[in-house]
Amino acid sequence: MAFNDIERNRIERDVAIFMAHRRPPPHIRPELDFGYRISGHNVEIFEIRPQWQNPKEKMEQPVAKDVC
């Protein structure tokens, strides 16, 4: 079962604030960035980097996951 609208809005707001303080400066983000997704009752934070063999493609590496 997914979060209800009130829970999802609160989580979106809190995670966006959290990420805003931890993302690298804009000039570094093409090489290293962080993102998040909310799916069902999961909140996942992941690292985004270019693939070393094909820098035009991005890869995501999980950093943290919370299952509520």
N, C-alpha and C positions, 0 to 999 in steps of 0.2 A: 504494500500500500504506500502510495506517495504522500509527501507532505501536503497539508492543506494550504490554501492560499496565504493565510496569515503567517504560518510557519515558514513557508517558502520565501515570502517577502522579507521576513526578519533575517533568515539565513543569508539570502542574497545580499542584503544591506551589510550584515556583519562580515561576511567573507570578502566583499568588495573593499571594505575599509581595511581589513587585515592585509589583503593583497596589495593595496595602494601603498602601504608602508614598507612592503618587502620586495616589490618588483625592482629590478635594476633600472638605472637611468635610461631614458629613451634611446640614447645613442648605442647602448649595449644590447638592447632587446632583439635586434636581428640575430645575434649570436647566442643569447641566453635570455630566456623569459620564463615567467611562471603563469599558469592558468589554472582554472578550476571548472568543475562541472558538478551539477546537482542532478542526480538521477535516482528516482524512487526515494528511498531513505538513505542514500549515500551522498556524501560530500567528498569529492576527491580533488586534491591539489597535485599538480604535475608540473614538471620542468619541460620547457620547449627549447630544442636545439636543432640546428641543421645536422643532417646525417653527415658523418665524416667522409663517406665515399661519394655521396651525392649531395653537396651543400644546398641545392635548390629544393630538396625535400626536407620537411621538418619531421622530427620524431618527438614523441612524448614519453617521459619517464616518470612513473608515479613517485610522489614524495610522501604523501599522507592520504589516508582514507578513513573517514569516520562513518560507521554504520550506526544509524540511530534506531 
